[in-house]
Amino acid sequence: MSQTSDKDPIRILFELEGRLRRAARPLPSEVELREDWVGIGFRLGGHQFVSPLGEVTEILTPTDYAKVPGAKSWVQGIANVRGNLLPIMDLQGFLHGHRTAATRRSRVLVINHAGVHSGLVVDEVLGLKHFLPEDQTQETPTDDAAIRPFLDGGFRIGDEHWGVFSMRRLAETPQFLQAAL
């Protein structure tokens, strides 16, 4: 018989616990976790913007769409996206009156806020962007009067200045909601 078989099972458990505690590594020291601000980066004209991650539901490659008669010039049409009709709007056209040049980098940012489900054509999507709280600024990267109402400050990292573009605010704008001529 083994030496441990003569001992009380409780004592064996205590001895085992003691050996495990001596062999265990200490827990890492408490590390301060920072909450990054995460958004979708995109380019519109010569400016870089970022929209809160929760305000963009999908990113699409521009697809075929049907023209909508009697719509404003910035309404490109209606696309069938997986069986759902999606109005496609040219964001540059809405803001400045001239259409976004279609390139292989053009993308459609899909928004869905308070029943406003739309696709917004932008020049380029620049991916997920992570910013630290200390990078946040109330300054906006542009004085463009057409864009400023949709900006909520920005983030500055070195020479790069990203304006926070509120898709929610855009979707609540009466001019955006009036797409008919």
CNS distance restraints for C-alpha pairs under 8 A (distance, minus, plus):
assign (resid   1 and name CA) (resid   5 and name CA) 6.70 0.50 0.50
assign (resid   2 and name CA) (resid   6 and name CA) 7.66 0.50 0.50
assign (resid   3 and name CA) (resid   7 and name CA) 7.70 0.50 0.50
assign (resid   4 and name CA) (resid  12 and name CA) 7.29 0.50 0.50
assign (resid   7 and name CA) (resid  11 and name CA) 6.80 0.50 0.50
assign (resid   7 and name CA) (resid  12 and name CA) 6.82 0.50 0.50
assign (resid   8 and name CA) (resid  12 and name CA) 6.46 0.50 0.50
assign (resid   9 and name CA) (resid  13 and name CA) 6.34 0.50 0.50
assign (resid  10 and name CA) (resid  14 and name CA) 6.33 0.50 0.50
assign (resid  11 and name CA) (resid  15 and name CA) 6.18 0.50 0.50
assign (resid  12 and name CA) (resid  16 and name CA) 6.10 0.50 0.50
assign (resid  13 and name CA) (resid  17 and name CA) 6.07 0.50 0.50
assign (resid  14 and name CA) (resid  18 and name CA) 6.18 0.50 0.50
assign (resid  15 and name CA) (resid  19 and name CA) 6.27 0.50 0.50
assign (resid  16 and name CA) (resid  20 and name CA) 6.19 0.50 0.50
assign (resid  17 and name CA) (resid  21 and name CA) 6.14 0.50 0.50
assign (resid  18 and name CA) (resid  22 and name CA) 6.27 0.50 0.50
assign (resid  19 and name CA) (resid  23 and name CA) 6.23 0.50 0.50
assign (resid  20 and name CA) (resid  24 and name CA) 5.87 0.50 0.50
assign (resid  34 and name CA) (resid 132 and name CA) 7.50 0.50 0.50
assign (resid  35 and name CA) (resid 132 and name CA) 7.19 0.50 0.50
assign (resid  35 and name CA) (resid 133 and name CA) 7.59 0.50 0.50
assign (resid  36 and name CA) (resid 130 and name CA) 5.93 0.50 0.50
assign (resid  36 and name CA) (resid 131 and name CA) 5.47 0.50 0.50
assign (resid  36 and name CA) (resid 132 and name CA) 5.04 0.50 0.50
assign (resid  36 and name CA) (resid 133 and name CA) 6.83 0.50 0.50
assign (resid  37 and name CA) (resid 130 and name CA) 5.65 0.50 0.50
assign (resid  37 and name CA) (resid 131 and name CA) 5.06 0.50 0.50
assign (resid  37 and name CA) (resid 132 and name CA) 6.25 0.50 0.50
assign (resid  37 and name CA) (resid 133 and name CA) 7.08 0.50 0.50
assign (resid  38 and name CA) (resid  52 and name CA) 6.55 0.50 0.50
assign (resid  38 and name CA) (resid  53 and name CA) 6.07 0.50 0.50
assign (resid  38 and name CA) (resid 128 and name CA) 6.80 0.50 0.50
assign (resid  38 and name CA) (resid 129 and name CA) 5.62 0.50 0.50
assign (resid  38 and name CA) (resid 130 and name CA) 4.65 0.50 0.50
assign (resid  38 and name CA) (resid 131 and name CA) 6.47 0.50 0.50
assign (resid  39 and name CA) (resid  50 and name CA) 5.67 0.50 0.50
assign (resid  39 and name CA) (resid  51 and name CA) 5.21 0.50 0.50
assign (resid  39 and name CA) (resid  52 and name CA) 4.39 0.50 0.50
assign (resid  39 and name CA) (resid  53 and name CA) 4.31 0.50 0.50
assign (resid  39 and name CA) (resid  54 and name CA) 7.95 0.50 0.50
assign (resid  39 and name CA) (resid 128 and name CA) 5.72 0.50 0.50
assign (resid  39 and name CA) (resid 129 and name CA) 5.35 0.50 0.50
assign (resid  39 and name CA) (resid 130 and name CA) 6.77 0.50 0.50
assign (resid  40 and name CA) (resid  50 and name CA) 5.23 0.50 0.50
assign (resid  40 and name CA) (resid  51 and name CA) 5.31 0.50 0.50
assign (resid  40 and name CA) (resid  52 and name CA) 6.52 0.50 0.50
assign (resid  40 and name CA) (resid  53 and name CA) 5.82 0.50 0.50
assign (resid  40 and name CA) (resid  56 and name CA) 7.45 0.50 0.50
assign (resid  40 and name CA) (resid 125 and name CA) 7.50 0.50 0.50
assign (resid  40 and name CA) (resid 126 and name CA) 7.21 0.50 0.50
assign (resid  40 and name CA) (resid 127 and name CA) 5.72 0.50 0.50
assign (resid  40 and name CA) (resid 128 and name CA) 4.81 0.50 0.50
assign (resid  40 and name CA) (resid 129 and name CA) 6.03 0.50 0.50
assign (resid  41 and name CA) (resid  48 and name CA) 7.04 0.50 0.50
assign (resid  41 and name CA) (resid  49 and name CA) 5.69 0.50 0.50
assign (resid  41 and name CA) (resid  50 and name CA) 4.21 0.50 0.50
assign (resid  41 and name CA) (resid  51 and name CA) 6.64 0.50 0.50
assign (resid  41 and name CA) (resid 125 and name CA) 5.92 0.50 0.50
assign (resid  41 and name CA) (resid 126 and name CA) 4.75 0.50 0.50
assign (resid  41 and name CA) (resid 127 and name CA) 5.38 0.50 0.50
assign (resid  41 and name CA) (resid 128 and name CA) 6.04 0.50 0.50
assign (resid  41 and name CA) (resid 129 and name CA) 5.96 0.50 0.50
assign (resid  42 and name CA) (resid  48 and name CA) 5.86 0.50 0.50
assign (resid  42 and name CA) (resid  49 and name CA) 5.39 0.50 0.50
assign (resid  42 and name CA) (resid  50 and name CA) 6.08 0.50 0.50
assign (resid  42 and name CA) (resid 122 and name CA) 7.10 0.50 0.50
assign (resid  42 and name CA) (resid 123 and name CA) 7.46 0.50 0.50
assign (resid  42 and name CA) (resid 124 and name CA) 5.56 0.50 0.50
assign (resid  42 and name CA) (resid 125 and name CA) 4.18 0.50 0.50
assign (resid  42 and name CA) (resid 126 and name CA) 4.98 0.50 0.50
assign (resid  42 and name CA) (resid 127 and name CA) 7.32 0.50 0.50
assign (resid  43 and name CA) (resid  47 and name CA) 5.72 0.50 0.50
assign (resid  43 and name CA) (resid  48 and name CA) 4.63 0.50 0.50
assign (resid  43 and name CA) (resid  49 and name CA) 6.13 0.50 0.50
assign (resid  43 and name CA) (resid 122 and name CA) 6.58 0.50 0.50
assign (resid  43 and name CA) (resid 123 and name CA) 5.55 0.50 0.50
assign (resid  43 and name CA) (resid 124 and name CA) 5.15 0.50 0.50
assign (resid  43 and name CA) (resid 125 and name CA) 6.34 0.50 0.50
assign (resid  43 and name CA) (resid 126 and name CA) 7.11 0.50 0.50
assign (resid  44 and name CA) (resid  48 and name CA) 6.55 0.50 0.50
assign (resid  44 and name CA) (resid  49 and name CA) 7.48 0.50 0.50
assign (resid  44 and name CA) (resid  92 and name CA) 6.85 0.50 0.50
assign (resid  44 and name CA) (resid 122 and name CA) 5.72 0.50 0.50
assign (resid  44 and name CA) (resid 123 and name CA) 5.38 0.50 0.50
assign (resid  44 and name CA) (resid 124 and name CA) 7.25 0.50 0.50
assign (resid  45 and name CA) (resid  92 and name CA) 7.50 0.50 0.50
assign (resid  45 and name CA) (resid 123 and name CA) 6.88 0.50 0.50
assign (resid  47 and name CA) (resid 141 and name CA) 7.61 0.50 0.50
assign (resid  47 and name CA) (resid 142 and name CA) 7.78 0.50 0.50
assign (resid  47 and name CA) (resid 162 and name CA) 7.97 0.50 0.50
assign (resid  48 and name CA) (resid 161 and name CA) 7.36 0.50 0.50
assign (resid  48 and name CA) (resid 162 and name CA) 5.43 0.50 0.50
assign (resid  48 and name CA) (resid 163 and name CA) 6.72 0.50 0.50
assign (resid  49 and name CA) (resid 162 and name CA) 5.01 0.50 0.50
assign (resid  49 and name CA) (resid 163 and name CA) 4.69 0.50 0.50
assign (resid  49 and name CA) (resid 164 and name CA) 5.81 0.50 0.50
assign (resid  49 and name CA) (resid 165 and name CA) 6.05 0.50 0.50
assign (resid  50 and name CA) (resid 129 and name CA) 7.47 0.50 0.50
assign (resid  50 and name CA) (resid 162 and name CA) 6.29 0.50 0.50
assign (resid  50 and name CA) (resid 163 and name CA) 6.14 0.50 0.50
assign (resid  50 and name CA) (resid 164 and name CA) 4.99 0.50 0.50
assign (resid  50 and name CA) (resid 165 and name CA) 5.86 0.50 0.50
assign (resid  51 and name CA) (resid  55 and name CA) 6.67 0.50 0.50
assign (resid  51 and name CA) (resid  56 and name CA) 7.22 0.50 0.50
assign (resid  51 and name CA) (resid 164 and name CA) 5.58 0.50 0.50
assign (resid  51 and name CA) (resid 165 and name CA) 5.04 0.50 0.50
assign (resid  51 and name CA) (resid 166 and name CA) 6.02 0.50 0.50
assign (resid  51 and name CA) (resid 167 and name CA) 6.84 0.50 0.50
assign (resid  52 and name CA) (resid  56 and name CA) 7.22 0.50 0.50
assign (resid  52 and name CA) (resid 164 and name CA) 7.49 0.50 0.50
assign (resid  52 and name CA) (resid 165 and name CA) 7.85 0.50 0.50
assign (resid  52 and name CA) (resid 166 and name CA) 7.35 0.50 0.50
assign (resid  53 and name CA) (resid  57 and name CA) 7.93 0.50 0.50
assign (resid  55 and name CA) (resid 111 and name CA) 6.24 0.50 0.50
assign (resid  55 and name CA) (resid 112 and name CA) 7.41 0.50 0.50
assign (resid  55 and name CA) (resid 113 and name CA) 7.59 0.50 0.50
assign (resid  55 and name CA) (resid 166 and name CA) 7.70 0.50 0.50
assign (resid  55 and name CA) (resid 167 and name CA) 6.02 0.50 0.50
assign (resid  55 and name CA) (resid 168 and name CA) 6.59 0.50 0.50
assign (resid  56 and name CA) (resid 109 and name CA) 6.34 0.50 0.50
assign (resid  56 and name CA) (resid 110 and name CA) 5.75 0.50 0.50
assign (resid  56 and name CA) (resid 111 and name CA) 5.02 0.50 0.50
assign (resid  56 and name CA) (resid 112 and name CA) 7.51 0.50 0.50
assign (resid  56 and name CA) (resid 167 and name CA) 7.57 0.50 0.50
assign (resid  57 and name CA) (resid 109 and name CA) 7.63 0.50 0.50
assign (resid  57 and name CA) (resid 110 and name CA) 5.57 0.50 0.50
assign (resid  57 and name CA) (resid 111 and name CA) 5.61 0.50 0.50
assign (resid  57 and name CA) (resid 112 and name CA) 6.88 0.50 0.50
assign (resid  58 and name CA) (resid 109 and name CA) 6.11 0.50 0.50
assign (resid  58 and name CA) (resid 110 and name CA) 5.04 0.50 0.50
assign (resid  58 and name CA) (resid 111 and name CA) 7.37 0.50 0.50
assign (resid  59 and name CA) (resid 107 and name CA) 6.80 0.50 0.50
assign (resid  59 and name CA) (resid 108 and name CA) 5.68 0.50 0.50
assign (resid  59 and name CA) (resid 109 and name CA) 4.83 0.50 0.50
assign (resid  59 and name CA) (resid 110 and name CA) 6.06 0.50 0.50
assign (resid  60 and name CA) (resid 107 and name CA) 5.80 0.50 0.50
assign (resid  60 and name CA) (resid 108 and name CA) 4.94 0.50 0.50
assign (resid  60 and name CA) (resid 109 and name CA) 6.54 0.50 0.50
assign (resid  60 and name CA) (resid 110 and name CA) 7.50 0.50 0.50
assign (resid  61 and name CA) (resid 106 and name CA) 7.10 0.50 0.50
assign (resid  61 and name CA) (resid 107 and name CA) 4.98 0.50 0.50
assign (resid  61 and name CA) (resid 108 and name CA) 6.09 0.50 0.50
assign (resid  62 and name CA) (resid 106 and name CA) 6.97 0.50 0.50
assign (resid  62 and name CA) (resid 107 and name CA) 5.73 0.50 0.50
assign (resid  62 and name CA) (resid 108 and name CA) 5.97 0.50 0.50
assign (resid  62 and name CA) (resid 121 and name CA) 7.67 0.50 0.50
assign (resid  63 and name CA) (resid  79 and name CA) 7.10 0.50 0.50
assign (resid  64 and name CA) (resid  79 and name CA) 6.39 0.50 0.50
assign (resid  65 and name CA) (resid  76 and name CA) 7.67 0.50 0.50
assign (resid  65 and name CA) (resid  77 and name CA) 5.55 0.50 0.50
assign (resid  65 and name CA) (resid  78 and name CA) 5.15 0.50 0.50
assign (resid  65 and name CA) (resid  79 and name CA) 4.31 0.50 0.50
assign (resid  65 and name CA) (resid  80 and name CA) 7.19 0.50 0.50
assign (resid  65 and name CA) (resid  88 and name CA) 7.89 0.50 0.50
assign (resid  66 and name CA) (resid  77 and name CA) 5.16 0.50 0.50
assign (resid  66 and name CA) (resid  78 and name CA) 5.18 0.50 0.50
assign (resid  66 and name CA) (resid  79 and name CA) 6.41 0.50 0.50
assign (resid  67 and name CA) (resid  76 and name CA) 6.40 0.50 0.50
assign (resid  67 and name CA) (resid  77 and name CA) 4.35 0.50 0.50
assign (resid  67 and name CA) (resid  78 and name CA) 6.58 0.50 0.50
assign (resid  68 and name CA) (resid  75 and name CA) 7.61 0.50 0.50
assign (resid  68 and name CA) (resid  76 and name CA) 7.51 0.50 0.50
assign (resid  68 and name CA) (resid  77 and name CA) 5.22 0.50 0.50
assign (resid  68 and name CA) (resid  78 and name CA) 6.94 0.50 0.50
assign (resid  70 and name CA) (resid 180 and name CA) 5.90 0.50 0.50
assign (resid  70 and name CA) (resid 181 and name CA) 5.62 0.50 0.50
assign (resid  71 and name CA) (resid  75 and name CA) 6.20 0.50 0.50
assign (resid  71 and name CA) (resid 179 and name CA) 5.66 0.50 0.50
assign (resid  71 and name CA) (resid 180 and name CA) 4.35 0.50 0.50
assign (resid  71 and name CA) (resid 181 and name CA) 5.35 0.50 0.50
assign (resid  72 and name CA) (resid 179 and name CA) 5.56 0.50 0.50
assign (resid  72 and name CA) (resid 180 and name CA) 5.70 0.50 0.50
assign (resid  72 and name CA) (resid 181 and name CA) 5.46 0.50 0.50
assign (resid  73 and name CA) (resid  93 and name CA) 7.30 0.50 0.50
assign (resid  73 and name CA) (resid  97 and name CA) 7.90 0.50 0.50
assign (resid  74 and name CA) (resid  89 and name CA) 5.78 0.50 0.50
assign (resid  74 and name CA) (resid  90 and name CA) 5.07 0.50 0.50
assign (resid  74 and name CA) (resid  91 and name CA) 7.33 0.50 0.50
assign (resid  74 and name CA) (resid  92 and name CA) 7.95 0.50 0.50
assign (resid  74 and name CA) (resid  93 and name CA) 4.74 0.50 0.50
assign (resid  74 and name CA) (resid  94 and name CA) 5.31 0.50 0.50
assign (resid  74 and name CA) (resid  97 and name CA) 7.23 0.50 0.50
assign (resid  74 and name CA) (resid  98 and name CA) 7.88 0.50 0.50
assign (resid  74 and name CA) (resid  99 and name CA) 6.91 0.50 0.50
assign (resid  75 and name CA) (resid  87 and name CA) 7.55 0.50 0.50
assign (resid  75 and name CA) (resid  88 and name CA) 6.19 0.50 0.50
assign (resid  75 and name CA) (resid  89 and name CA) 4.57 0.50 0.50
assign (resid  75 and name CA) (resid  90 and name CA) 6.25 0.50 0.50
assign (resid  75 and name CA) (resid 179 and name CA) 6.83 0.50 0.50
assign (resid  76 and name CA) (resid  87 and name CA) 7.80 0.50 0.50
assign (resid  76 and name CA) (resid  88 and name CA) 5.45 0.50 0.50
assign (resid  76 and name CA) (resid  89 and name CA) 5.50 0.50 0.50
assign (resid  76 and name CA) (resid  90 and name CA) 6.47 0.50 0.50
assign (resid  77 and name CA) (resid  87 and name CA) 5.91 0.50 0.50
assign (resid  77 and name CA) (resid  88 and name CA) 5.33 0.50 0.50
assign (resid  77 and name CA) (resid  89 and name CA) 7.27 0.50 0.50
assign (resid  78 and name CA) (resid  85 and name CA) 6.26 0.50 0.50
assign (resid  78 and name CA) (resid  86 and name CA) 5.47 0.50 0.50
assign (resid  78 and name CA) (resid  87 and name CA) 4.46 0.50 0.50
assign (resid  78 and name CA) (resid  88 and name CA) 5.73 0.50 0.50
assign (resid  79 and name CA) (resid  85 and name CA) 5.65 0.50 0.50
assign (resid  79 and name CA) (resid  86 and name CA) 5.13 0.50 0.50
assign (resid  79 and name CA) (resid  87 and name CA) 6.36 0.50 0.50
assign (resid  79 and name CA) (resid  88 and name CA) 6.79 0.50 0.50
assign (resid  80 and name CA) (resid  84 and name CA) 5.49 0.50 0.50
assign (resid  80 and name CA) (resid  85 and name CA) 4.78 0.50 0.50
assign (resid  80 and name CA) (resid  86 and name CA) 6.26 0.50 0.50
assign (resid  81 and name CA) (resid  85 and name CA) 6.26 0.50 0.50
assign (resid  81 and name CA) (resid  86 and name CA) 6.61 0.50 0.50
assign (resid  86 and name CA) (resid 117 and name CA) 6.84 0.50 0.50
assign (resid  86 and name CA) (resid 118 and name CA) 5.78 0.50 0.50
assign (resid  86 and name CA) (resid 119 and name CA) 6.49 0.50 0.50
assign (resid  87 and name CA) (resid 117 and name CA) 7.37 0.50 0.50
assign (resid  87 and name CA) (resid 118 and name CA) 5.08 0.50 0.50
assign (resid  87 and name CA) (resid 119 and name CA) 6.00 0.50 0.50
assign (resid  88 and name CA) (resid 108 and name CA) 7.90 0.50 0.50
assign (resid  88 and name CA) (resid 118 and name CA) 6.06 0.50 0.50
assign (resid  88 and name CA) (resid 119 and name CA) 4.61 0.50 0.50
assign (resid  88 and name CA) (resid 120 and name CA) 5.98 0.50 0.50
assign (resid  88 and name CA) (resid 121 and name CA) 7.12 0.50 0.50
assign (resid  89 and name CA) (resid  93 and name CA) 7.99 0.50 0.50
assign (resid  89 and name CA) (resid  94 and name CA) 7.62 0.50 0.50
assign (resid  89 and name CA) (resid 118 and name CA) 7.05 0.50 0.50
assign (resid  89 and name CA) (resid 119 and name CA) 5.94 0.50 0.50
assign (resid  89 and name CA) (resid 120 and name CA) 4.92 0.50 0.50
assign (resid  89 and name CA) (resid 121 and name CA) 6.14 0.50 0.50
assign (resid  90 and name CA) (resid  94 and name CA) 6.16 0.50 0.50
assign (resid  90 and name CA) (resid  99 and name CA) 6.37 0.50 0.50
assign (resid  90 and name CA) (resid 100 and name CA) 6.58 0.50 0.50
assign (resid  90 and name CA) (resid 120 and name CA) 5.67 0.50 0.50
assign (resid  90 and name CA) (resid 121 and name CA) 4.81 0.50 0.50
assign (resid  90 and name CA) (resid 122 and name CA) 7.15 0.50 0.50
assign (resid  91 and name CA) (resid  95 and name CA) 6.19 0.50 0.50
assign (resid  91 and name CA) (resid 100 and name CA) 7.73 0.50 0.50
assign (resid  91 and name CA) (resid 120 and name CA) 5.60 0.50 0.50
assign (resid  91 and name CA) (resid 121 and name CA) 5.75 0.50 0.50
assign (resid  91 and name CA) (resid 122 and name CA) 6.38 0.50 0.50
assign (resid  92 and name CA) (resid  96 and name CA) 5.69 0.50 0.50
assign (resid  92 and name CA) (resid  97 and name CA) 6.95 0.50 0.50
assign (resid  92 and name CA) (resid  98 and name CA) 6.39 0.50 0.50
assign (resid  92 and name CA) (resid  99 and name CA) 5.88 0.50 0.50
assign (resid  92 and name CA) (resid 100 and name CA) 5.74 0.50 0.50
assign (resid  92 and name CA) (resid 121 and name CA) 7.79 0.50 0.50
assign (resid  92 and name CA) (resid 122 and name CA) 7.20 0.50 0.50
assign (resid  93 and name CA) (resid  97 and name CA) 4.36 0.50 0.50
assign (resid  93 and name CA) (resid  98 and name CA) 4.53 0.50 0.50
assign (resid  93 and name CA) (resid  99 and name CA) 4.52 0.50 0.50
assign (resid  93 and name CA) (resid 100 and name CA) 6.68 0.50 0.50
assign (resid  94 and name CA) (resid  98 and name CA) 7.84 0.50 0.50
assign (resid  94 and name CA) (resid 176 and name CA) 7.53 0.50 0.50
assign (resid  95 and name CA) (resid 146 and name CA) 5.55 0.50 0.50
assign (resid  95 and name CA) (resid 147 and name CA) 6.78 0.50 0.50
assign (resid  96 and name CA) (resid 146 and name CA) 6.92 0.50 0.50
assign (resid 100 and name CA) (resid 121 and name CA) 7.33 0.50 0.50
assign (resid 100 and name CA) (resid 122 and name CA) 6.92 0.50 0.50
assign (resid 100 and name CA) (resid 123 and name CA) 6.54 0.50 0.50
assign (resid 101 and name CA) (resid 123 and name CA) 7.39 0.50 0.50
assign (resid 102 and name CA) (resid 106 and name CA) 6.02 0.50 0.50
assign (resid 102 and name CA) (resid 123 and name CA) 7.62 0.50 0.50
assign (resid 103 and name CA) (resid 123 and name CA) 7.60 0.50 0.50
assign (resid 105 and name CA) (resid 123 and name CA) 6.54 0.50 0.50
assign (resid 105 and name CA) (resid 124 and name CA) 5.17 0.50 0.50
assign (resid 105 and name CA) (resid 125 and name CA) 7.55 0.50 0.50
assign (resid 106 and name CA) (resid 121 and name CA) 6.91 0.50 0.50
assign (resid 106 and name CA) (resid 122 and name CA) 5.83 0.50 0.50
assign (resid 106 and name CA) (resid 123 and name CA) 4.60 0.50 0.50
assign (resid 106 and name CA) (resid 124 and name CA) 4.86 0.50 0.50
assign (resid 106 and name CA) (resid 125 and name CA) 7.44 0.50 0.50
assign (resid 107 and name CA) (resid 121 and name CA) 5.72 0.50 0.50
assign (resid 107 and name CA) (resid 122 and name CA) 5.61 0.50 0.50
assign (resid 107 and name CA) (resid 123 and name CA) 6.61 0.50 0.50
assign (resid 107 and name CA) (resid 124 and name CA) 5.81 0.50 0.50
assign (resid 107 and name CA) (resid 125 and name CA) 6.37 0.50 0.50
assign (resid 108 and name CA) (resid 119 and name CA) 5.53 0.50 0.50
assign (resid 108 and name CA) (resid 120 and name CA) 5.08 0.50 0.50
assign (resid 108 and name CA) (resid 121 and name CA) 4.45 0.50 0.50
assign (resid 108 and name CA) (resid 122 and name CA) 6.23 0.50 0.50
assign (resid 109 and name CA) (resid 119 and name CA) 5.41 0.50 0.50
assign (resid 109 and name CA) (resid 120 and name CA) 5.02 0.50 0.50
assign (resid 109 and name CA) (resid 121 and name CA) 6.49 0.50 0.50
assign (resid 109 and name CA) (resid 122 and name CA) 7.34 0.50 0.50
assign (resid 110 and name CA) (resid 117 and name CA) 7.29 0.50 0.50
assign (resid 110 and name CA) (resid 118 and name CA) 5.71 0.50 0.50
assign (resid 110 and name CA) (resid 119 and name CA) 4.31 0.50 0.50
assign (resid 110 and name CA) (resid 120 and name CA) 6.28 0.50 0.50
assign (resid 111 and name CA) (resid 116 and name CA) 7.43 0.50 0.50
assign (resid 111 and name CA) (resid 117 and name CA) 5.67 0.50 0.50
assign (resid 111 and name CA) (resid 118 and name CA) 5.49 0.50 0.50
assign (resid 111 and name CA) (resid 119 and name CA) 6.32 0.50 0.50
assign (resid 111 and name CA) (resid 120 and name CA) 7.73 0.50 0.50
assign (resid 111 and name CA) (resid 167 and name CA) 7.09 0.50 0.50
assign (resid 112 and name CA) (resid 116 and name CA) 5.37 0.50 0.50
assign (resid 112 and name CA) (resid 117 and name CA) 4.28 0.50 0.50
assign (resid 112 and name CA) (resid 118 and name CA) 6.59 0.50 0.50
assign (resid 113 and name CA) (resid 117 and name CA) 6.62 0.50 0.50
assign (resid 113 and name CA) (resid 168 and name CA) 6.22 0.50 0.50
assign (resid 113 and name CA) (resid 171 and name CA) 6.50 0.50 0.50
assign (resid 116 and name CA) (resid 171 and name CA) 6.25 0.50 0.50
assign (resid 131 and name CA) (resid 135 and name CA) 6.33 0.50 0.50
assign (resid 131 and name CA) (resid 136 and name CA) 7.67 0.50 0.50
assign (resid 131 and name CA) (resid 155 and name CA) 7.11 0.50 0.50
assign (resid 132 and name CA) (resid 136 and name CA) 7.26 0.50 0.50
assign (resid 135 and name CA) (resid 155 and name CA) 5.22 0.50 0.50
assign (resid 135 and name CA) (resid 156 and name CA) 5.37 0.50 0.50
assign (resid 135 and name CA) (resid 157 and name CA) 6.25 0.50 0.50
assign (resid 136 and name CA) (resid 153 and name CA) 7.64 0.50 0.50
assign (resid 136 and name CA) (resid 154 and name CA) 5.88 0.50 0.50
assign (resid 136 and name CA) (resid 155 and name CA) 4.37 0.50 0.50
assign (resid 136 and name CA) (resid 156 and name CA) 6.47 0.50 0.50
assign (resid 137 and name CA) (resid 153 and name CA) 5.86 0.50 0.50
assign (resid 137 and name CA) (resid 154 and name CA) 5.32 0.50 0.50
assign (resid 137 and name CA) (resid 155 and name CA) 5.52 0.50 0.50
assign (resid 137 and name CA) (resid 156 and name CA) 6.82 0.50 0.50
assign (resid 138 and name CA) (resid 152 and name CA) 7.34 0.50 0.50
assign (resid 138 and name CA) (resid 153 and name CA) 4.14 0.50 0.50
assign (resid 138 and name CA) (resid 154 and name CA) 6.10 0.50 0.50
assign (resid 139 and name CA) (resid 153 and name CA) 5.31 0.50 0.50
assign (resid 139 and name CA) (resid 154 and name CA) 6.25 0.50 0.50
assign (resid 140 and name CA) (resid 148 and name CA) 7.75 0.50 0.50
assign (resid 140 and name CA) (resid 151 and name CA) 7.04 0.50 0.50
assign (resid 140 and name CA) (resid 152 and name CA) 7.70 0.50 0.50
assign (resid 140 and name CA) (resid 153 and name CA) 5.12 0.50 0.50
assign (resid 140 and name CA) (resid 154 and name CA) 5.65 0.50 0.50
assign (resid 140 and name CA) (resid 161 and name CA) 7.84 0.50 0.50
assign (resid 140 and name CA) (resid 162 and name CA) 7.71 0.50 0.50
assign (resid 140 and name CA) (resid 163 and name CA) 5.52 0.50 0.50
assign (resid 141 and name CA) (resid 154 and name CA) 7.36 0.50 0.50
assign (resid 141 and name CA) (resid 161 and name CA) 5.84 0.50 0.50
assign (resid 141 and name CA) (resid 162 and name CA) 6.51 0.50 0.50
assign (resid 141 and name CA) (resid 163 and name CA) 5.68 0.50 0.50
assign (resid 142 and name CA) (resid 147 and name CA) 7.82 0.50 0.50
assign (resid 142 and name CA) (resid 148 and name CA) 7.32 0.50 0.50
assign (resid 142 and name CA) (resid 163 and name CA) 8.00 0.50 0.50
assign (resid 143 and name CA) (resid 147 and name CA) 7.89 0.50 0.50
assign (resid 143 and name CA) (resid 148 and name CA) 6.65 0.50 0.50
assign (resid 144 and name CA) (resid 148 and name CA) 6.07 0.50 0.50
assign (resid 145 and name CA) (resid 149 and name CA) 7.36 0.50 0.50
assign (resid 147 and name CA) (resid 151 and name CA) 6.83 0.50 0.50
assign (resid 150 and name CA) (resid 165 and name CA) 5.57 0.50 0.50
assign (resid 150 and name CA) (resid 166 and name CA) 5.33 0.50 0.50
assign (resid 150 and name CA) (resid 167 and name CA) 7.52 0.50 0.50
assign (resid 150 and name CA) (resid 169 and name CA) 6.04 0.50 0.50
assign (resid 150 and name CA) (resid 170 and name CA) 6.35 0.50 0.50
assign (resid 151 and name CA) (resid 163 and name CA) 6.29 0.50 0.50
assign (resid 151 and name CA) (resid 164 and name CA) 5.37 0.50 0.50
assign (resid 151 and name CA) (resid 165 and name CA) 4.74 0.50 0.50
assign (resid 151 and name CA) (resid 166 and name CA) 6.02 0.50 0.50
assign (resid 152 and name CA) (resid 163 and name CA) 7.21 0.50 0.50
assign (resid 152 and name CA) (resid 164 and name CA) 5.25 0.50 0.50
assign (resid 152 and name CA) (resid 165 and name CA) 6.49 0.50 0.50
assign (resid 152 and name CA) (resid 166 and name CA) 6.78 0.50 0.50
assign (resid 153 and name CA) (resid 163 and name CA) 6.03 0.50 0.50
assign (resid 153 and name CA) (resid 164 and name CA) 5.83 0.50 0.50
assign (resid 154 and name CA) (resid 161 and name CA) 6.93 0.50 0.50
assign (resid 154 and name CA) (resid 162 and name CA) 5.34 0.50 0.50
assign (resid 154 and name CA) (resid 163 and name CA) 4.17 0.50 0.50
assign (resid 154 and name CA) (resid 164 and name CA) 4.93 0.50 0.50
assign (resid 155 and name CA) (resid 161 and name CA) 5.82 0.50 0.50
assign (resid 155 and name CA) (resid 162 and name CA) 5.17 0.50 0.50
assign (resid 155 and name CA) (resid 163 and name CA) 6.56 0.50 0.50
assign (resid 155 and name CA) (resid 164 and name CA) 7.54 0.50 0.50
assign (resid 156 and name CA) (resid 160 and name CA) 5.76 0.50 0.50
assign (resid 156 and name CA) (resid 161 and name CA) 4.49 0.50 0.50
assign (resid 156 and name CA) (resid 162 and name CA) 6.32 0.50 0.50
assign (resid 157 and name CA) (resid 161 and name CA) 6.55 0.50 0.50
assign (resid 166 and name CA) (resid 170 and name CA) 6.45 0.50 0.50
assign (resid 167 and name CA) (resid 171 and name CA) 6.12 0.50 0.50
assign (resid 168 and name CA) (resid 172 and name CA) 6.40 0.50 0.50
assign (resid 169 and name CA) (resid 173 and name CA) 6.38 0.50 0.50
assign (resid 170 and name CA) (resid 176 and name CA) 6.87 0.50 0.50
assign (resid 171 and name CA) (resid 176 and name CA) 6.70 0.50 0.50
assign (resid 171 and name CA) (resid 177 and name CA) 7.15 0.50 0.50
assign (resid 172 and name CA) (resid 176 and name CA) 7.61 0.50 0.50
assign (resid 172 and name CA) (resid 177 and name CA) 7.43 0.50 0.50
assign (resid 173 and name CA) (resid 177 and name CA) 6.43 0.50 0.50
assign (resid 174 and name CA) (resid 178 and name CA) 6.27 0.50 0.50
assign (resid 175 and name CA) (resid 179 and name CA) 7.56 0.50 0.50
